[in-house]
Amino acid sequence: MRHWFFPAFLSAFFGAFFGAFFGAFFGAAILVPGGSAFAADPLTTPLAGPPVSQTEAMALLQAGKRQEARQAFAAIIAAHPPDPSQALFVASLIALEDDDWRTAQPYVRQLVKLRPASFASWEFMIQVDQAAGALEDRDAAIQSLYTAWRSALDPQISAKVAFVRDRIFGAKHTLLAQETLEPGGDDILRFMFQPAEEAGQVRHLIVVRSDSETNERWREDGTVSYGTVVYHLDTVDRFGDGRALTRPYAFYLEPPTYDQVRAKVAAILAGTTQPLAGQADPYWAGEPVR
């Protein structure tokens, strides 16, 4: 099998980008059982004088009793408290993690009405619309997320470099799909897909990126015209010593749409597509590990 390793400068690029990316995205994170995290946001801060039932619901969740916690938060929301934002946030997150967008949808709709300036609530709305196949609504929600980001007074929100736009459920892994908020230049990480169980780490990734080395080589040999930015979709396996083994699956001569990329990523998870060179990493597809 042919092995593809990053040159040193690309390893440095990935290291620097991921350092900023995870610092901004996962900084001050609140961990929830089930392998996910969400960054600090007004929705996740404790309510003034929270009712005991909400405290108990959080205790159930932290104890790994997800079904009981779902029921407890549903009861809290149904009781119409003065500010149900925190309960709506956590109930939405649990439902999305459980691949239950239909349950999440009314919670998230109520959430964005209560907190229209919340970056996190629009992330949830984008994910719900994606799961529902409501792509025009999804794109409108993305615009609302950008408005929330650009107008944010919270430095943790304004410092973000990416947002979570989707969850892709495969046989072995659930991937969190993240998109860079302001991609630009020759060295770009446009999309990143990460296993939910590895949130906050940089181990196994699927990325759509552009790098100056590829751009320069393709321009100089006449493959593309000067000014063209070449994107490529790769699976990445990073090692503890800083090296990264990559397997390229596709090249794009224009910025690929998310829907183009998502179809390819879903095929990788299903094991129905192969890299352009070598064999697929068995990590991504196949039967789940029992």
C-alpha positions as CSV (number, residue, x, y, z in Angstrom):
1,M,0.0,0.0,0.0
2,R,1.3,3.5,-0.8
3,H,1.6,5.7,2.3
4,W,1.0,9.4,2.0
5,F,2.7,11.5,4.7
6,F,2.5,15.3,5.2
7,P,5.7,17.2,4.5
8,A,6.9,19.0,7.7
9,F,5.4,22.3,6.8
10,L,2.0,20.7,6.3
11,S,2.2,19.0,9.7
12,A,3.0,22.4,11.1
13,F,0.0,23.9,9.3
14,F,-2.3,21.2,10.6
15,G,-0.9,21.5,14.1
16,A,-1.3,25.3,14.2
17,F,-4.7,25.3,12.6
18,F,-6.0,22.5,14.9
19,G,-4.6,24.2,17.9
20,A,-6.5,27.3,17.1
21,F,-9.6,25.4,15.9
22,F,-9.9,23.2,19.0
23,G,-9.0,26.0,21.4
24,A,-11.8,28.2,19.9
25,F,-14.3,25.4,19.4
26,F,-13.8,23.2,22.5
27,G,-12.5,25.9,24.9
28,A,-14.3,26.1,28.2
29,A,-16.4,23.1,27.1
30,I,-19.1,21.4,29.1
31,L,-18.8,17.6,28.6
32,V,-21.9,15.5,28.2
33,P,-21.9,11.7,28.4
34,G,-22.1,10.2,25.0
35,G,-18.9,11.6,23.6
36,S,-19.7,15.2,22.8
37,A,-18.9,18.7,24.1
38,F,-20.3,22.1,23.5
39,A,-18.5,25.4,24.1
40,A,-19.6,27.9,26.7
41,D,-22.6,29.8,25.6
42,P,-25.3,31.9,27.4
43,L,-27.6,28.9,27.0
44,T,-25.4,26.6,29.1
45,T,-24.9,28.9,32.1
46,P,-27.0,28.0,35.1
47,L,-30.3,29.8,35.5
48,A,-30.8,31.9,38.5
49,G,-32.3,29.7,41.2
50,P,-32.7,26.6,39.0
51,P,-35.5,24.2,40.1
52,V,-34.4,21.0,41.8
53,S,-36.0,19.0,39.0
54,Q,-33.5,20.6,36.5
55,T,-30.6,19.8,38.8
56,E,-31.8,16.2,39.1
57,A,-32.1,16.0,35.3
58,M,-28.5,17.1,34.9
59,A,-27.5,14.6,37.5
60,L,-29.2,11.8,35.6
61,L,-27.4,12.9,32.4
62,Q,-24.0,13.0,34.1
63,A,-24.7,9.5,35.5
64,G,-25.2,8.2,32.0
65,K,-29.0,7.7,32.4
66,R,-29.8,9.3,29.0
67,Q,-33.4,8.1,28.7
68,E,-34.3,9.2,32.2
69,A,-32.7,12.5,31.6
70,R,-34.6,13.0,28.3
71,Q,-37.9,12.4,30.1
72,A,-36.9,14.7,32.9
73,F,-36.0,17.6,30.6
74,A,-39.2,17.0,28.6
75,A,-41.2,17.4,31.8
76,I,-39.3,20.6,32.7
77,I,-40.1,22.1,29.3
78,A,-43.7,21.0,29.4
79,A,-44.1,22.8,32.8
80,H,-43.4,26.1,31.0
81,P,-40.8,27.6,33.4
82,P,-40.0,31.3,33.1
83,D,-36.8,30.6,31.1
84,P,-36.6,27.1,29.7
85,S,-33.4,27.9,27.7
86,Q,-31.0,25.6,29.5
87,A,-33.5,22.7,29.5
88,L,-34.2,23.3,25.8
89,F,-30.5,23.4,25.0
90,V,-29.7,20.1,26.8
91,A,-32.8,18.3,25.5
92,S,-31.9,19.4,22.0
93,L,-28.4,18.1,22.3
94,I,-29.4,14.8,23.7
95,A,-31.9,14.2,20.9
96,L,-29.4,15.2,18.2
97,E,-26.8,12.9,19.6
98,D,-29.3,10.1,19.6
99,D,-30.1,10.7,15.9
100,D,-33.7,11.9,16.8
101,W,-34.1,15.2,15.0
102,R,-37.9,15.0,15.1
103,T,-37.8,15.3,18.9
104,A,-35.1,18.0,18.7
105,Q,-36.9,20.1,16.1
106,P,-39.6,21.7,18.3
107,Y,-37.1,22.3,21.1
108,V,-34.6,24.0,18.8
109,R,-37.3,26.1,17.2
110,Q,-38.4,27.3,20.6
111,L,-34.7,27.9,21.5
112,V,-34.0,30.2,18.6
113,K,-37.1,32.2,19.3
114,L,-35.9,32.7,22.9
115,R,-32.3,33.3,22.1
116,P,-32.1,34.5,18.5
117,A,-28.5,35.8,19.1
118,S,-27.2,32.5,20.3
119,F,-24.5,30.9,18.1
120,A,-25.1,27.5,19.7
121,S,-28.9,27.5,19.1
122,W,-28.3,28.2,15.4
123,E,-25.8,25.4,15.2
124,F,-28.6,23.1,16.4
125,M,-31.1,24.6,13.9
126,I,-28.7,24.0,11.0
127,Q,-28.3,20.3,12.2
128,V,-32.0,19.8,12.5
129,D,-32.7,21.3,9.1
130,Q,-30.0,19.2,7.5
131,A,-31.4,16.0,9.1
132,A,-34.9,16.9,8.0
133,G,-33.8,17.6,4.4
134,A,-34.9,21.2,4.6
135,L,-31.9,22.5,2.8
136,E,-33.2,26.0,2.1
137,D,-34.1,26.5,5.8
138,R,-30.6,25.1,6.6
139,D,-28.9,27.7,4.5
140,A,-31.0,30.5,6.0
141,A,-30.1,29.2,9.5
142,I,-26.4,29.4,8.5
143,Q,-26.8,33.0,7.6
144,S,-28.4,33.6,11.0
145,L,-25.5,31.8,12.7
146,Y,-23.0,34.2,10.9
147,T,-25.0,37.1,12.1
148,A,-24.8,35.8,15.7
149,W,-21.1,35.2,15.4
150,R,-20.3,38.6,13.9
151,S,-22.4,40.5,16.5
152,A,-21.3,38.4,19.5
153,L,-20.1,40.2,22.6
154,D,-18.9,37.0,24.2
155,P,-15.2,36.7,23.3
156,Q,-15.5,32.9,23.4
157,I,-18.0,33.1,20.6
158,S,-16.3,35.8,18.5
159,A,-13.1,33.8,18.7
160,K,-14.6,30.7,17.0
161,V,-13.1,29.6,13.8
162,A,-15.7,26.9,12.8
163,F,-19.2,25.7,13.5
164,V,-20.8,22.3,13.8
165,R,-23.3,22.0,10.9
166,D,-24.2,18.3,10.8
167,R,-24.0,14.8,12.4
168,I,-23.4,11.9,10.0
169,F,-24.4,8.5,11.5
170,G,-22.4,5.6,10.1
171,A,-22.3,1.9,11.1
172,K,-19.1,2.4,13.1
173,H,-18.9,6.1,13.9
174,T,-21.0,9.2,14.2
175,L,-19.2,12.2,12.7
176,L,-19.4,15.8,13.7
177,A,-19.2,17.9,10.6
178,Q,-17.6,21.3,11.1
179,E,-17.1,24.1,8.6
180,T,-14.6,26.9,8.8
181,L,-16.3,30.3,9.2
182,E,-13.9,32.3,7.1
183,P,-11.8,30.1,4.8
184,G,-9.3,31.9,2.6
185,G,-5.8,31.8,1.1
186,D,-3.9,28.8,-0.2
187,D,-3.8,26.9,3.1
188,I,-7.4,26.3,3.9
189,L,-9.2,23.8,6.0
190,R,-12.7,24.1,4.7
191,F,-14.6,21.1,6.2
192,M,-13.6,18.7,8.9
193,F,-15.4,15.5,10.0
194,Q,-14.5,14.0,13.3
195,P,-15.7,10.9,15.2
196,A,-17.9,12.1,18.1
197,E,-16.0,9.8,20.5
198,E,-12.8,11.7,19.7
199,A,-14.2,15.2,20.2
200,G,-11.4,17.5,21.4
201,Q,-8.7,15.3,20.0
202,V,-6.9,15.2,16.7
203,R,-6.6,11.5,15.8
204,H,-8.8,10.3,12.9
205,L,-10.2,12.9,10.6
206,I,-11.8,13.4,7.2
207,V,-10.9,16.8,5.8
208,V,-11.5,19.0,2.8
209,R,-8.6,21.3,2.5
210,S,-6.3,23.2,0.2
211,D,-2.5,23.6,0.6
212,S,0.0,25.9,-1.0
213,E,2.3,23.0,-2.1
214,T,-0.4,21.3,-4.1
215,N,-1.6,24.6,-5.6
216,E,1.9,25.6,-6.7
217,R,2.7,22.1,-8.2
218,W,-0.5,22.0,-10.2
219,R,-0.1,25.6,-11.4
220,E,3.5,25.1,-12.4
221,D,2.9,22.0,-14.4
222,G,-0.1,23.5,-16.2
223,T,-2.8,21.3,-14.6
224,V,-4.6,24.4,-13.4
225,S,-4.4,28.1,-14.2
226,Y,-2.7,30.5,-11.8
227,G,-5.2,31.7,-9.3
228,T,-7.0,28.3,-9.1
229,V,-7.3,26.9,-5.6
230,V,-7.2,23.1,-5.6
231,Y,-9.2,21.4,-2.8
232,H,-8.8,17.8,-1.8
233,L,-10.8,15.4,0.4
234,D,-8.6,13.2,2.5
235,T,-8.8,10.8,5.4
236,V,-6.2,11.6,8.0
237,D,-4.6,9.3,10.6
238,R,-2.4,11.4,12.9
239,F,0.3,9.8,15.0
240,G,1.8,10.8,18.4
241,D,5.0,11.9,16.8
242,G,3.3,14.5,14.7
243,R,3.2,12.6,11.4
244,A,-0.1,12.2,9.5
245,L,-0.9,9.4,7.1
246,T,-3.4,10.7,4.5
247,R,-5.4,9.0,1.8
248,P,-6.8,11.3,-0.9
249,Y,-10.3,10.5,-2.2
250,A,-11.2,13.5,-4.4
251,F,-9.8,16.7,-5.9
252,Y,-11.9,19.8,-6.6
253,L,-11.0,22.7,-8.8
254,E,-13.7,24.9,-7.3
255,P,-14.8,25.2,-3.7
256,P,-16.9,22.1,-3.2
257,T,-20.4,22.5,-1.7
258,Y,-21.1,20.8,1.6
259,D,-23.7,18.5,-0.1
260,Q,-21.0,17.3,-2.5
261,V,-18.6,16.6,0.3
262,R,-21.2,15.0,2.5
263,A,-22.1,12.4,-0.1
264,K,-18.5,11.4,-0.4
265,V,-18.0,11.2,3.4
266,A,-21.2,9.0,3.7
267,A,-19.7,6.7,1.0
268,I,-16.5,6.5,3.0
269,L,-18.4,5.5,6.1
270,A,-20.4,2.9,4.1
271,G,-17.3,1.5,2.5
272,T,-18.6,2.0,-1.0
273,T,-15.7,4.3,-2.2
274,Q,-12.0,3.9,-2.3
275,P,-9.1,6.3,-2.1
276,L,-7.4,7.5,-5.3
277,A,-4.3,5.5,-4.2
278,G,-3.8,2.6,-1.8
279,Q,-6.5,1.0,0.2
280,A,-9.1,2.6,2.5
281,D,-8.4,2.9,6.2
282,P,-10.4,0.1,7.9
283,Y,-11.1,2.5,10.8
284,W,-13.9,4.2,8.9
285,A,-16.2,1.5,7.5
286,G,-17.3,-2.0,8.4
287,E,-19.1,-3.6,11.4
288,P,-19.0,-1.6,14.7
289,V,-16.6,-2.8,17.4
290,R,-18.6,-4.7,20.0
